[in-house]
Amino acid sequence: MTHIVYLMSDTGGGHRAACRAMQAALEKRYPGQYTGELVDMWKDYMPFPLYYMPELYPKWVNASPRTYAVQYWLNDRIFHLRAVDRAYQRQMFRHMIRFFAEHPADVYVCAHSVFVRPGMYALRRAGIQKPFLTVITDYAWPVMVWYDARANKTLVPTQRAYERGLRLGVPAERMINTGPVVHPKFADLTMSKAEARAQLGWPAKTPVILLVGGGDGMGPLVEMVRAIDARPVQAEFAVIAGRNAQMKAALDSAQWRHTVRTYGFVDNIEVYMRAADLMVTKAGPATMIEAATVGLPMVISGAIPFQETPNVDYMVERGAGVFAPGPANVAAAVERLLGNEGHDLHALAEGVRKLAEPEAIWRIAAEIHAAAPR
C-alpha cells in the first residue's frame, strides 16, 4: 500500500478537515490502496515557543483579531524579501529533516502554508526523492508562502489563487486549479431537506437559521442569537457551539423569545446544513465551501482582515453571501432575507449553487493518485 503523510496543524480546524477529506476521497475512489498519517507540524516540529500555536490560535483570534491580522499582513509581504525567505528555510532545516526521518512516506501532501517552503528546501538539500504536493486550503487569496515552484504540484482552489501562483513564479505545468477541498460527504449528500429535518427533530416547514462558530466555537455567537431573537422573524434557531462548553452553557441558560436549539461539537454538520434555510458564520473558508457545496445561503458575520476578507469579497461578488459584520448587522440581514416573501433568500441560494464545486475533491484525489509511485 502507498503511504501518504499529510503536513497540517490544528491552527484552526480547516487544515485537519482538509486532510481527512482527502483521505476519505482516496479511500472511496481507490479503496485499499492508501494509508494516511496526519502530522501536526506546528506542535511537533516548530521550535519553542512557537509549538504552542495550536492551543494559542483560537484564543488569539478571539481576543485580538486585529493583531493577528497585522502579523498575517506582514508575513504576506516580508517573505517577498529573499533574505528573509532563505533564512526561514535554513532555520527550519533541522526540524524538517527530523520530520522526514520520523515520518517516512511514499507521498507528502502539505495542507499548511507555513511548511511548504521549508519542506521543499529540506527535501532538495537532503536529496530525498519523494513526491511533495501542496494543497492550498485558503480560498480566494492565499498567502504567498503557499507557493513554491519546487513542489511537484500545487493544487489551488480558485482561478484567482491560480493567477497569484503564476505571478509568484510557479510554472503553469506544476499548478492545477482543482477547486477547493471539501469532504466527499458534502459532495455526495443525497438526503433531502425533509429527511434531514426528520433526523434532527426539527419542524417540517418553519424556517431554521443555523449559526456556527467552527469546531472551537469562535466569535460572538451568543450576542448574535440575542440580536436576531429580538427581531420579529418567523424562524427557529440552531446554534452549534463546537467545543466551547462555556458558550453552550450561556446559550442554554438564556431566556429566548424564539425556539433555540443548541449543540456542541457535531461530526455530521452536512445534515444540519441540508436541514437549514440560512447559515450565519464567520468567513472561514472550510465552512463557507461546505455550505456552498450543500447549497446553503450565508450571512457572513465577521472576517479576519487580510486572511479572510478576500473570501468575503469573493462570495459577495458572486451573489453567494451577505457580509454583515457584528450582531446588529447580522440581525438586520437575517430579517431582510427572511422577509420579502423569501425572494432575496432565493436569489442568494442561486448564487451559492453556482459557486459549488462538488467534483473538486475527486480532481484532488486524482492528482494525488497520479503523483504516487507505482
Secondary structure, 3 states (H helix, E strand, C coil): CEEEEEEECCCCCHHHHHHHHHHHHHHHHCCCCEEEEEEEHHHHHCCCCHHHHHHHHHHHHHHCHHHHHHHHHHHHHHCCCHHHHHHHHHHCHHHHHHHHHHCCCCEEEECCHHHHHHHHHHHHHHCCCCCEEEECCCCCCCCHHHCCCCCCEEEECCHHHHHHHHHCCCCHHHEEECCCCCCHHHHCCCCCHHHHHHHHCCCCCCCEEEEECCCCCCCCHHHHHHHHHCCCCCCEEEEECCCCHHHHHHHHHCCCCCCEEEECCCCCHHHHHHHCCEEEECCCHHHHHHHHHHCCCEEECCCCCCCCHHHHHHHHHCCCEEECCCHHHHHHHHHHHHCHHHHHHHHHHHHHHHHCCCCHHHHHHHHHHHHCCC
